[in-house]
Amino acid sequence: MTGSTAATPIGIHDLAITTTHYVVELDDLANAYGTDPAKFRLGLGQDQFSFPAPDEDIVTMAAAAAKQIIDRNGSQGLRTVIFATESGVDQSKAAAVPVQRLLGLPHEVRVVEMKQACYAGTAALQSALGIVSRNPGERVLVITSDVARYQLDSPGEPTQGAGAVAMLVSADPALLAIEPAAGVYTADIDDFWRPNDSTTAVVDGKLSMSAYLDAMAGAWDDLQAQGGPAIDDIDRVLYHQPFTKMAKKAQAHLAKLTGAALDLALPGDTADENARDTGLATGTLYNRRLGNSYTASLFAGLAALLHHDSDLAGKRVALFSYGSGSVSEVLTGVVQPGYFDADASARFSAVLDARETITIEAYRKLHATERASAEDYVNEVVSKAPFRFTGVSAQARQYESA
Ligand code: CAA
């Protein structure tokens, strides 16, 4: 790697995704709640959501995703780990600190946790790009990991989920070179938030959807003002996906804003022959099985696209990020030659298939279990993941390798 020049491409060199031990089938939830299953499958565009076992949390998922990156790339040049999450497990200590130990990373790393609802992963990525721009010999591990939890019996419940995506950001990246122009938009709005004493989010669902669309329009306009690419120069478009139907709504909004004919078909829908396929359906393939994974959701969409579309080399991808509260950003990147890993989709599909289906009765019982931070406890071994949240001792969360 060479010294700092404006021309050095910087971006995502490697990406890995993981999820939880349990899965909730939305057909089961619909049947138990007396809801038409079509509301979840078609109305929300969701089939399932991942749900953590008691010995899993954002740290165990993050470490499991990041381990794949370290196993493939080593830790040479890695001096920063940025952990983005909405579902932080401590008010003070960054979730990246136990990840440093679990992965056996050198002590000579700076680690930090970033927060701004589902947007924080994009902020982490931008920070990583800045660090690598300053010193192209360094690499930054960005981890997005979340457990999306809403109250039982609330409208948000079928849009829960969990997952983690880890990314290695470097100069001369092998996957996606991020372009310099980005569009950003911030507006103070109470559409979704999680008070300090609550394990579930407070949400105004309808407001959150309109806030999402308004913010993405603001970010798009800013991208244009910053000299970013026009819609006709963008080949694929990915969105934050609280549920996959929201990506379709966002795509319809972008089509209206730009006047472009963009295909609105989700998997199972008939594609419009007169509209341009921008990868909407492909980008939703994992999220409709993971559910919402907050900070990881947009990057799970990127994983699905890169794993399933073998014709992306040299193509430009736009990524729309949205975090309630609210901050939105759209950035673009160019997919690098040799990015395609023909086995990747089968590998992650096997992970999704291997999840254990939890009954609605057992899921509700686990969901309702709230443990006070002052209480010491030992978690039973359930997860087969490489790292476990073993319990709480003297008020501190304990983690170990399996
Ligand atoms: N067959 C087919 N479709 C059906 C149906 C049936 N039997 N019954 C209902 N539907 C459709 C509805 O028409 C609707 O589709 P459209 O929006 O396209 O019209 C869809 O199913 C949902 O139905 P409702 O609007 O009645 O659903 P709801 O009021 O129960 O809740 C929700 C929907 C507001 C999204 C709720 O799930 C929620 O609050 N979720 C959490 C908040 C959220 O995800 N917000 C998204 C933007 S904020 C964000 O992106 C940040 C983040 O990650 C949280």
Residues whose N, C-alpha, C, O or C-beta is under 5 A from the ligand:
A	BS01	CAA	D36 A38 K39 L42 G43 L44 C118 P155 G156 T159 F192 V203 G205 K206 S208 M209 Y212 P242 Y322 S324
